[in-house]
Amino acid sequence: MDRNFFRRVAPPTTEEGVVRIGLESLLALHEGSRALGLEPRQVRAWAPGGHRSVFKGRGMEFDEVRPYIPGDDVRSIDWRVMARTGRPHTKIYREERERAVLFWIDLRPAMFFATRGAFKAVRAAQVASLLGWCALRQGDRLGALLFDGERHVEIRPRRGRAAFIHLLSQLAEHPSWERRMPGEQRDPVEAMNQALARLDRVVQPGSLIVLLTDLSLIDGDGAVHLAQLSRHNEILLVQVHDPLDAELPPAGTYRVSDGERFLALETGDARRRERYRRQHAERQEALKALCRRKQVTWLPVSTAEDPLSALQRVLGVRP
């Protein structure tokens, strides 16, 4: 039985905020985002695990060169000027006024799935809105790439509230909310890798890249692209997951549907359930190890959890 099929199962409801998200709902998260404590020039420590904070502050922009003074960081010596003048000089940097924050939002059919709470795509959109409002208050430029498995909608980073509202409207009005079933598609893993490669080509170095996906199609090549992106950018990897991703339900027969077809899911084999659970745990450990090596911040968010509460939990912010 094709496990990917079950990732497309939809709860029998059309309720706003469960199977789809509208612009008004995304705008309403503006006030809730203040509860994350990610105010300008304020650094929040990451919850236990040794990862970096979500908004660690601005990058540094080159300003001038001055003669070296004892005590200066030797890593800031301008070796070209020293070779030309014969005397050591130090590069001086000033804090950047703003940076680009780029949201890469996964809207593939696999993201329109949940067994509890809300679709993965809905949670991804809500988290993007919450973090976007925080970044907007810091004066950052906000942009997005919306990926549906076949094509990208590119929204270039721009400054200001109106620009961010335009971004949210593009997200809320994306055709994938109405067209959830996959058509004739190229290899999905290849499509994901090409999407990450495209992101590497269009992103401005020094940006904060927020990836919102379930990571179901990240393979070895995808990890290479993530590593490449992390060389010149700060990466925030938001993994949207459903309880069924980690563990099959108790022994029994479950009727599942994508709205058109019905299948029976048998979970009576204890060895199969254990193998399923173990394979997921191994994938998660490999992901955590990759994030630690490449200094990527990893935020797990469950479909079963309120998005604001989930972010407060993983960021170590008390409600």
N, C-alpha and C positions, 0 to 999 in steps of 0.2 A: 504493500500500500504506500502511495506517495506521501511522505510526511509533509512535503511542501504544500500539499492540498489543505491540510489541516491548519496551516498558517493563514489561510484565507477565510476561515470560518467566521461568520458575522453573528453577533448577538441579535436576537429577533426584536430590534427596535430601531427607530429613526430619530431618536432623541438627540437634540443639539448637545454637543459636548461629550457624546458617547461614540457615535459612528461618524460624525462630521463636526466641523467647527466653523463658526461664522465670525465675521469681522468684529461685531459687537462684543462677542465673548472674549476675543483676543485683546480688544481695547480695554475691557473691564479688568484685565489683569494688571493694569498700570499701578493701582494702589497696592495690590498684593505684593508686587515686586519689591516694595520698600521694606517688607518684612524679611528680606534676604540679607539685609545689612551690608550690601555691596555699594556703599556710598563712595563718592569721589575721593581719591587718594587714601582710601582706607583699605588695608590688606587683611583678608581673613585667612586664617590657617586652614589647611585642609584637614579633614577628619583623619583619624589614625590610618597610616599607610604610607606616609612619606611623600605624598604628591604635592604639587604646587597649588597655590590658590587659584581661583577662577579668574579674578581680575587682579593681577599682580602689580599693576602700575604701568606707566608709559615706557616706551622704549627710549633710547637716547639718540640724539641727533648731533652730528659733528658741528662744532661751532668755530674753533680756531686752534692754532698751534702756538705754544709759548715755550721759552727755554725751560729745560728740565730743572726741577728743584728737588733736592734730596728729600726722600719720603714719598715722591710720586710713585704711582703704580707703574712698574716697568712694562706691564702689558700695554700701557697707553703710549709708549714711546713711538714717535713717528720716525721709522728707520730711513725712510726716503729723504726726509729733511735733514736728518743727521748725516747721511751719506753726502748730501750736497753742501752742507755748511761745516761739517766736521765737529759739530757740537750737538749733544742730545737735546731733543725737543719733545714735549709732551702734547698729545692731542687732548683738547678740552671739549667736552660734550655738554649739551644742554638738554633738558627734558623736552620730549616732544609734546606739543599741545594736544594732539589727537592721534588716534590710530584707526585703522580699518578693522571692523569686526564683520566677518563673513560667516553667515549661517548656511551650511550645506544640509538641506533637509531631504530625507529619503521619503519619497511618496510612491514607491513601488507597490504593486498589489499586495505583497507580503506584509506591508505595514498596516493594511486594513484588516486587522485581526485582533481579537482579544477573547479571552474566556471570562475575564473579570474586569470591572472598571470601565475603561474606554479603549477604543482602537489605539494601536501603537502610533498611527499617524496623528491622531488627536493629541496624545500626550507629547509627541515631538513638537507639534505646533504650539502647544501651551508653554512648554519649556523654552522654546525659542522666543516667545513673547515676553515671558518673565525676565529672561536674561537680556533681551533686547532693551527693555525699559531701563534696566540697570545701566547698560552701556550708554544709552542715550543721555542719562543724567550725568555721565562722566564726560560728555562732549565728544564721544567717538562717532565715527562715520559708520553707518550700518548698510550692509548689502546681503545678498542671498543668492544661492544657486538651488533651485528646486528640481529634483531629479525623480522622474517617474519610471525609470527603467529603460526608456527609449530616448528621451530628450531632456535638455536642461532649459529652464527659464532663468536667465541671468539678470539679476538686479544689482547694478553697480553700487558700491558703497557711497552714500551721500550723508551729509550732516543734517540734523534737524528733525523735529517731530513729524513734519509733513512727509518727509522722505520715509520715515519708519512706518507711518500709517499706510503709505503706498505699498511698502513691502508686505505688511500684514494683509492688505487687501488682495494682493497677488497670491498670497498663500491661501487665503480663505476661498478665493474664486478659482483655484487651480482645477482643471478638468478632472483630475484623478479622483476628486471627491465623488464624482458621479459615475466615473468609469473605473470600477474597481477590479473587474476580472481581466486577467492578462490576455492579450491577443497573441498574434504570431510575433514572437520576440526572438532576438538573437540570444546567444548563450548568456544567461543572467550574471554569471560570475565575471565573464569577459566584459559585460556592460558596466558592472560595478567598478572593475579595475580601470576601464577607460574613463569613467566618470571621475575617479580620484586623480587620474593623470591629467585630465582637463582642469581640475581644480588647482593642481600644481602649476599649470601654465598661466592661469588668469589671476591668481592671488598675488597681492602686493607683498613683498617681503616685509616682515615686521608686523604682520597682521595677527589678530586672534581669529582662529578658525574654529567654529563650533560645529562639529559633526553630530547630527541627530539621526540615528539609524538603529536597527536591531542587530546589526553585525552578522546577519545570517549568511552573507555572501562574501565576507572578508576572508580571502585565502592568503597564501604566501606572497603572491604578487601584490595583493592589497596591503599587506604589512610593509612591503618595500615602499609603496607609495606614501604610506603614513610616515615612515621614517624620513623620506625625502621632504615631505611637507614640514616636519618638525625641525629640520635643519635651520630654517630661516623664519619660522613662525611659531607662535604659541598655539598648541592644539588642545582643545577641550572636546573629549569624546563622550558624548551622551548616549549610553546604550539603553534603548527602550526595550524592555523585555516583558514577557507574559509568564505567569506561573507555569503554564504548560511547557514553556521552553526548557525549564529546569527539571521537571518531573511529570511523568504520566499520572493521570488520576487513579484512584484506588481501583482494584480489580473489578471489572464489570464490562458491560457493553454500552457504548455511548453513541447516540445518533447525532451526526454532525452534518451541517449544511453550509453551502456558500450562497444560499438564496435560490439556487436553481437545481443543484444536485444534492443527493443525500447519500451518506456512507455510514457504515457501522464501524466504530473504533473499539477493538477488543483489547483490553488491558489485563487479562487474567494471568498472563505469563509473568511470574515474579522475576525470572532471570532477565527477561526483556526490559522490564521496568527498571531493574538495577543497572543494566547496561546503558540504557537511555540516560539515567541520572548520572552515571559515572562519566559518560562521554561529554555531557554538558559541563560537568565540573572540570574536566581536563581542558576543555576549550576556554573556560573562564580563567583558569590559572595561566594558560598560555597568553591570554590577552593581558592579564595583569602584569606578567613578566615583560611583555613587549612595551607596555606603557611605562614601566619603571625604567627600562633601558633607554627609551627615547624621550623621557621626560614629558610624557603626554598625560594630561589630567583626565582621569576616567571617572565619569559620573553615572552610576546605574540608576535607572528610573523605571519603576514597575507600572504596568497598565492598571494594576489594582489599587494604586496609591494616588492620592491627591497630588498634583504636580508641585504645588508650593510646599506642601509638607515633605515631599520627597527631596526637594532641593535643600530645604532647611536641615533635613537629617544628614545628607551626605556632606553638606558644607559645615556641619557642626554649629548651626545657628539655632539658638533656643527660641521656640515659638513665643 
